Amino acid sequence: MSLSYKALHRTTAILVLAFVAIHMITHISGLWGIATYNTVQNTFRVAYQNPFLEPILLISVVFQLASGLILLIRKTRRGLRGPWDRVQVLSGGVILFFTTQHLISFTISRWIDGLDTNFYWPASVMSGAPFIWYFVPYYFAGVTAMFIHVGNASRLHFLRSQNKAAATRYFWALTGLGITLAITIELMLAGAFFDVTLPPDWITYLQWFVPSYIP
């Protein structure tokens, strides 16, 4: 039962990781400007927001959250064996927190407020204080934890194949990539590479949380 549960967790993770890869590509495309970001995102949306695939993706994400929480609790109760177990549990916990909040925010923004969750969605909370005090570490931790978690899973895969050198190399390569992407994306969203002027509807959205906010 436990093995089947883990197997299903890994299987749905493939679909979720494919979406994460698309998400990262979209963010990196923003280095060429807001219009490029939105164009790339709209191109990918044809695939992942179609009526057939989007429910499957959302169900997979929710299952990942639920199964990840169960596996995290089980692993913690059994006892953590060394630093690598701690790395996997800690990164998994950060991903769980990050994705849950991201999903709630997405639901409010898109389906309740009716906003287009394009470039301006993540850029809005990177536009100034007090939002950046929370969202700078939030985005950095979420992106980095994802790459650490996948890197550690890759490390275990190579260890099972008796390839210790590749196991260590892949873990640190993915961790370094995650840190680099997190910093680059945050700088881009904060307007370090070009001016970011929020549309009025996104300013109104932020002022719902902080009425006095002016970007």
C-alpha contacts under 8 A as a table, 3 or more apart, distances in Angstrom:
res1	aa1	res2	aa2	distance
1	M	4	S	5.20
1	M	5	Y	6.15
2	S	5	Y	5.03
2	S	6	K	6.21
3	L	6	K	5.06
3	L	7	A	6.06
4	S	7	A	4.92
4	S	8	L	6.16
5	Y	8	L	5.21
5	Y	9	H	6.18
5	Y	67	S	7.73
6	K	9	H	4.92
6	K	10	R	6.24
6	K	71	L	7.92
7	A	10	R	5.12
7	A	11	T	6.12
8	L	11	T	4.92
8	L	12	T	6.15
9	H	12	T	5.54
9	H	13	A	6.10
9	H	63	F	7.59
9	H	64	Q	6.21
9	H	67	S	6.42
9	H	68	G	7.45
10	R	13	A	4.88
10	R	14	I	6.65
11	T	14	I	5.50
11	T	15	L	7.41
12	T	15	L	5.45
12	T	16	V	6.42
12	T	60	S	5.51
12	T	61	V	7.81
12	T	63	F	7.74
12	T	64	Q	6.93
13	A	16	V	4.97
13	A	17	L	5.84
13	A	60	S	7.55
13	A	64	Q	6.81
14	I	17	L	5.14
14	I	18	A	6.18
15	L	18	A	5.11
15	L	19	F	6.48
15	L	57	L	7.09
15	L	60	S	7.39
16	V	19	F	5.13
16	V	20	V	6.23
16	V	57	L	6.91
16	V	60	S	6.78
16	V	61	V	6.40
17	L	20	V	4.77
17	L	21	A	6.08
18	A	21	A	5.13
18	A	22	I	6.39
19	F	22	I	5.04
19	F	23	H	6.06
19	F	48	Y	7.95
20	V	23	H	4.83
20	V	24	M	6.13
21	A	24	M	5.10
21	A	25	I	6.26
22	I	25	I	5.09
22	I	26	T	6.20
22	I	44	F	7.41
23	H	26	T	5.10
23	H	27	H	6.30
24	M	27	H	5.06
24	M	28	I	6.16
25	I	28	I	5.16
25	I	29	S	6.09
26	T	29	S	5.15
26	T	30	G	6.76
26	T	37	Y	5.89
26	T	40	V	5.97
26	T	41	Q	5.74
27	H	30	G	5.33
27	H	31	L	7.74
27	H	37	Y	6.70
27	H	185	I	6.43
28	I	31	L	5.73
28	I	37	Y	7.93
28	I	185	I	6.77
29	S	32	W	5.83
29	S	33	G	7.47
29	S	36	T	6.31
29	S	37	Y	5.27
29	S	40	V	7.17
30	G	33	G	4.98
30	G	34	I	5.68
30	G	35	A	7.90
30	G	36	T	6.12
30	G	37	Y	4.42
30	G	119	F	7.98
30	G	188	M	7.11
31	L	37	Y	7.95
31	L	188	M	6.45
31	L	193	F	7.27
32	W	36	T	6.09
32	W	37	Y	7.49
33	G	36	T	5.39
33	G	37	Y	6.39
33	G	194	F	7.37
34	I	37	Y	5.05
34	I	38	N	6.26
34	I	119	F	6.54
35	A	38	N	5.24
35	A	39	T	6.06
36	T	39	T	5.05
36	T	40	V	6.07
37	Y	40	V	5.33
37	Y	41	Q	6.10
37	Y	119	F	6.54
38	N	41	Q	4.99
38	N	42	N	6.01
38	N	118	N	6.07
38	N	119	F	6.24
39	T	42	N	5.17
39	T	43	T	6.22
40	V	43	T	5.11
40	V	44	F	6.40
41	Q	44	F	5.23
41	Q	45	R	6.04
41	Q	118	N	7.37
42	N	45	R	4.89
42	N	46	V	6.66
43	T	46	V	5.71
43	T	47	A	7.76
44	F	47	A	5.56
44	F	48	Y	6.55
45	R	48	Y	5.11
45	R	49	Q	5.07
45	R	50	N	7.47
46	V	49	Q	5.94
46	V	50	N	6.14
47	A	50	N	5.82
47	A	53	L	7.33
48	Y	53	L	5.74
48	Y	54	E	5.44
48	Y	57	L	7.65
49	Q	53	L	6.63
49	Q	54	E	4.91
50	N	53	L	5.67
50	N	54	E	5.80
51	P	54	E	5.87
51	P	55	P	6.97
52	F	55	P	6.41
52	F	56	I	7.09
53	L	56	I	5.20
53	L	57	L	6.11
54	E	57	L	5.03
54	E	58	L	6.14
55	P	58	L	5.09
55	P	59	I	6.03
56	I	59	I	5.14
56	I	60	S	6.06
57	L	60	S	5.03
57	L	61	V	6.20
58	L	61	V	5.06
58	L	62	V	6.20
59	I	62	V	5.14
59	I	63	F	6.00
60	S	63	F	5.02
60	S	64	Q	6.01
61	V	64	Q	5.01
61	V	65	L	6.30
62	V	65	L	5.10
62	V	66	A	6.23
63	F	66	A	5.09
63	F	67	S	5.78
63	F	68	G	7.95
64	Q	67	S	5.28
64	Q	68	G	5.52
65	L	68	G	5.11
65	L	69	L	6.11
65	L	96	L	5.91
65	L	99	T	7.79
65	L	100	T	7.43
66	A	69	L	5.27
66	A	70	I	6.39
67	S	70	I	5.05
67	S	71	L	6.05
68	G	71	L	5.14
68	G	72	L	5.92
68	G	92	G	7.23
68	G	96	L	7.33
69	L	72	L	5.04
69	L	73	I	6.16
69	L	93	G	7.72
69	L	96	L	7.28
70	I	73	I	5.21
70	I	74	R	6.14
71	L	74	R	5.05
71	L	75	K	5.98
72	L	75	K	5.21
72	L	76	T	6.11
72	L	89	V	6.09
72	L	92	G	7.36
72	L	93	G	7.50
73	I	76	T	5.16
73	I	77	R	6.11
74	R	77	R	5.18
74	R	78	R	6.23
75	K	78	R	5.20
75	K	79	G	6.32
75	K	80	L	6.80
75	K	89	V	7.86
76	T	79	G	5.12
76	T	80	L	6.02
76	T	89	V	7.73
80	L	83	P	7.97
80	L	85	D	5.50
80	L	86	R	6.33
81	R	84	W	7.58
81	R	85	D	5.78
81	R	86	R	7.76
82	G	85	D	5.79
82	G	86	R	6.78
83	P	86	R	4.99
83	P	87	V	6.15
84	W	87	V	4.92
84	W	88	Q	6.25
84	W	152	N	7.60
85	D	88	Q	5.17
85	D	89	V	6.16
86	R	89	V	5.16
86	R	90	L	5.85
87	V	90	L	5.27
87	V	91	S	5.95
87	V	148	I	7.90
87	V	149	H	7.69
87	V	152	N	7.84
88	Q	91	S	5.33
88	Q	92	G	5.91
88	Q	148	I	7.81
88	Q	149	H	5.77
88	Q	152	N	6.65
89	V	92	G	5.03
89	V	93	G	6.06
90	L	93	G	5.08
90	L	94	V	6.32
91	S	94	V	5.12
91	S	95	I	6.20
91	S	145	A	4.80
91	S	146	M	6.97
91	S	148	I	6.62
91	S	149	H	5.63
92	G	95	I	5.07
92	G	96	L	6.08
92	G	145	A	7.27
92	G	146	M	7.80
92	G	149	H	6.46
93	G	96	L	5.02
93	G	97	F	6.29
94	V	97	F	5.20
94	V	98	F	5.98
94	V	141	A	7.10
94	V	142	G	6.38
94	V	145	A	6.40
95	I	98	F	5.03
95	I	99	T	5.81
95	I	142	G	5.82
95	I	145	A	6.25
95	I	146	M	6.27
96	L	99	T	5.44
96	L	100	T	6.04
97	F	100	T	5.33
97	F	101	Q	6.29
98	F	101	Q	5.43
98	F	102	H	6.03
98	F	138	Y	7.27
98	F	142	G	5.57
99	T	102	H	4.87
99	T	103	L	5.94
99	T	142	G	7.89
100	T	103	L	5.23
100	T	104	I	6.29
101	Q	104	I	5.12
101	Q	105	S	6.08
102	H	105	S	5.13
102	H	106	F	6.02
103	L	106	F	5.00
103	L	107	T	6.15
104	I	107	T	5.12
104	I	108	I	6.31
105	S	108	I	5.17
105	S	109	S	6.04
106	F	109	S	5.17
106	F	110	R	5.84
106	F	111	W	7.81
106	F	117	T	7.41
107	T	110	R	5.51
107	T	111	W	5.37
107	T	112	I	6.68
108	I	111	W	5.84
108	I	112	I	4.84
108	I	113	D	6.04
109	S	112	I	6.02
109	S	113	D	5.03
109	S	114	G	6.19
109	S	115	L	5.46
109	S	116	D	7.65
109	S	117	T	6.97
110	R	113	D	5.91
110	R	114	G	4.73
110	R	115	L	4.98
110	R	116	D	6.19
110	R	117	T	6.38
111	W	114	G	5.34
111	W	115	L	7.72
115	L	201	D	7.93
116	D	121	W	7.72
117	T	120	Y	6.94
117	T	121	W	5.09
118	N	121	W	5.69
118	N	122	P	7.95
119	F	122	P	6.32
119	F	123	A	6.24
120	Y	123	A	4.73
120	Y	124	S	5.45
120	Y	198	L	6.68
120	Y	199	P	7.92
120	Y	202	W	7.25
121	W	124	S	5.48
121	W	125	V	7.45
121	W	202	W	7.58
122	P	125	V	5.89
122	P	126	M	6.79
122	P	189	L	6.96
123	A	126	M	5.00
123	A	127	S	6.22
123	A	189	L	4.75
123	A	190	A	6.34
123	A	196	V	7.89
124	S	127	S	5.35
124	S	198	L	6.72
124	S	202	W	6.59
124	S	203	I	7.57
124	S	206	L	7.49
125	V	128	G	7.09
125	V	131	F	5.31
125	V	132	I	6.26
125	V	135	F	6.64
125	V	206	L	7.72
126	M	131	F	6.62
126	M	132	I	5.25
126	M	135	F	6.86
126	M	136	V	7.22
126	M	186	E	7.62
126	M	189	L	6.26
126	M	190	A	5.07
127	S	131	F	7.59
127	S	132	I	7.12
127	S	189	L	7.91
127	S	190	A	5.76
127	S	191	G	7.87
127	S	215	P	5.92
128	G	131	F	6.13
128	G	132	I	5.66
128	G	215	P	5.94
129	A	132	I	5.26
129	A	133	W	6.35
130	P	133	W	5.62
130	P	134	Y	7.54
131	F	134	Y	5.73
131	F	135	F	6.10
132	I	135	F	4.88
132	I	136	V	5.27
133	W	136	V	6.21
133	W	137	P	7.47
134	Y	137	P	6.08
134	Y	138	Y	6.10
135	F	138	Y	4.59
135	F	139	Y	5.78
136	V	139	Y	5.59
136	V	140	F	6.19
136	V	186	E	7.06
137	P	140	F	5.04
137	P	141	A	5.82
138	Y	141	A	5.33
138	Y	142	G	6.08
139	Y	142	G	5.11
139	Y	143	V	6.10
139	Y	182	A	7.02
139	Y	186	E	7.47
140	F	143	V	5.56
140	F	144	T	5.99
140	F	179	I	7.47
140	F	182	A	5.16
140	F	183	I	6.86
140	F	186	E	7.62
141	A	144	T	5.26
141	A	145	A	5.76
142	G	145	A	5.29
142	G	146	M	6.30
143	V	146	M	5.30
143	V	147	F	6.68
143	V	178	G	6.19
143	V	179	I	7.57
143	V	181	L	7.73
143	V	182	A	5.75
144	T	147	F	5.36
144	T	148	I	6.19
144	T	175	T	6.82
144	T	178	G	4.69
144	T	179	I	5.38
144	T	182	A	6.48
145	A	148	I	4.97
145	A	149	H	5.94
145	A	178	G	7.79
146	M	149	H	5.20
146	M	150	V	6.26
146	M	178	G	7.56
147	F	150	V	5.14
147	F	151	G	5.76
147	F	174	L	5.64
147	F	175	T	5.54
147	F	177	L	7.50
147	F	178	G	5.19
148	I	151	G	4.86
148	I	152	N	6.05
148	I	171	F	7.08
148	I	174	L	6.66
148	I	175	T	5.08
148	I	178	G	7.38
149	H	152	N	5.26
149	H	153	A	6.32
150	V	153	A	5.00
150	V	154	S	6.13
150	V	174	L	7.70
151	G	154	S	5.02
151	G	155	R	6.12
151	G	170	Y	6.30
151	G	171	F	4.26
151	G	172	W	7.30
151	G	173	A	7.91
151	G	174	L	5.45
151	G	175	T	6.57
152	N	155	R	4.81
152	N	156	L	6.31
152	N	171	F	5.72
153	A	156	L	5.19
153	A	157	H	6.35
154	S	157	H	4.99
154	S	158	F	6.35
154	S	167	A	6.73
154	S	170	Y	6.80
154	S	171	F	6.80
155	R	158	F	5.33
155	R	159	L	6.16
155	R	166	A	7.56
155	R	167	A	4.07
155	R	168	T	6.29
155	R	170	Y	6.56
155	R	171	F	5.79
156	L	159	L	5.01
156	L	160	R	6.23
156	L	167	A	6.91
157	H	160	R	5.30
157	H	161	S	6.56
157	H	167	A	7.50
158	F	161	S	4.88
158	F	162	Q	6.30
158	F	163	N	5.16
158	F	164	K	6.55
158	F	166	A	6.42
158	F	167	A	4.98
159	L	162	Q	4.89
159	L	163	N	5.42
159	L	164	K	5.45
159	L	167	A	5.99
160	R	163	N	7.50
163	N	166	A	5.58
163	N	167	A	6.26
164	K	167	A	4.97
164	K	168	T	6.43
165	A	168	T	5.51
165	A	169	R	6.17
166	A	169	R	4.92
166	A	170	Y	5.89
167	A	170	Y	5.51
167	A	171	F	6.32
168	T	171	F	5.28
168	T	172	W	6.37
169	R	172	W	5.52
169	R	173	A	5.99
170	Y	173	A	5.02
170	Y	174	L	6.00
171	F	174	L	5.41
171	F	175	T	6.11
172	W	175	T	4.93
172	W	176	G	5.93
173	A	176	G	5.19
173	A	177	L	6.10
174	L	177	L	4.94
174	L	178	G	6.07
175	T	178	G	5.10
175	T	179	I	6.33
176	G	179	I	5.22
176	G	180	T	6.16
177	L	180	T	5.12
177	L	181	L	6.06
178	G	181	L	5.21
178	G	182	A	6.02
179	I	182	A	5.15
179	I	183	I	6.28
180	T	183	I	5.40
180	T	184	T	6.11
181	L	184	T	5.07
181	L	185	I	5.87
182	A	185	I	5.35
182	A	186	E	6.13
183	I	186	E	5.24
183	I	187	L	6.20
184	T	187	L	5.25
184	T	188	M	6.18
185	I	188	M	5.04
185	I	189	L	6.12
186	E	189	L	5.18
186	E	190	A	6.05
187	L	190	A	5.11
187	L	191	G	6.41
187	L	192	A	5.24
187	L	193	F	7.33
188	M	191	G	5.37
188	M	192	A	5.59
188	M	193	F	5.83
188	M	194	F	7.66
189	L	192	A	7.56
189	L	196	V	7.84
190	A	196	V	7.49
191	G	194	F	5.23
191	G	195	D	5.26
191	G	196	V	5.36
192	A	195	D	7.51
198	L	202	W	6.25
198	L	203	I	6.51
198	L	215	P	7.91
199	P	202	W	5.62
199	P	203	I	6.63
200	P	203	I	5.06
200	P	204	T	6.15
201	D	204	T	5.05
201	D	205	Y	6.18
202	W	205	Y	4.81
202	W	206	L	6.30
203	I	206	L	5.19
203	I	207	Q	6.14
203	I	214	I	7.48
203	I	215	P	7.55
204	T	207	Q	4.99
204	T	208	W	6.36
205	Y	208	W	5.35
205	Y	209	F	7.41
206	L	209	F	5.51
206	L	210	V	6.27
206	L	211	P	7.70
206	L	213	Y	7.11
207	Q	210	V	4.61
207	Q	211	P	4.24
207	Q	212	S	6.53
207	Q	213	Y	5.61
208	W	211	P	5.80
210	V	213	Y	5.48
